Amino acid sequence: MATAIRAIPTLYGETARTFESEATLTEQNPGTEDYRHEAQVVADYLKTCTAL
């Protein structure tokens, strides 16, 4: 018999507090990563790919 999987995981205790504090920090200080170079590398690869 299969075990039901909960659709929304629930965090409790210290795990929940850690998650909440890290989420708050991330909201206040969003990343400044620039992925344009990586995107260009992927685009160039896809242009040369013969499978497409």
N, C-alpha and C positions, 0 to 999 in steps of 0.2 A: 504494500500500500504506500502511495506517495505521500510525502510530507508537504503540507501547504506552505508556500513561500509568501511572506508578507510583502505587500506592494510598497510600503513605505517603512524603511528601517527606522527604529527608534533608538536614540542614544540616551544613556543614563549616567549619572554620577560624574566622575572626573573626566571621562571621555566626552560627555556632552559639554562640560565647561570648557575643555580644551578646544573642542571644535568651534564653539561659539566665540571664544576669544580670538582664535585665528581667523574666523570668518569676518569678524568686526575689523580686525587689522587690515585684512585684504580689501574690504570695502573702503576703508579710509585711505589706503595707500595702494591704488590699483597699479598693476605692473606697467612698466614702460618699455617692455620688450618690443623690438621692431622685427617682424618676421618677413619683411618684404624681400630680403635677400634669399631666404630659404624658399619662399614662394616662387621666386624667379628661377631658382635651380630646378624645382619640380616642374615648372612650366617648360623650361628648356628641355628637360628630359622627356617630357611627354610629347614634345614636338618631334623628337628624334626617334621615339618609340615606334616600331613598325607594327605593333600589335593593335594599334588603334585604327 
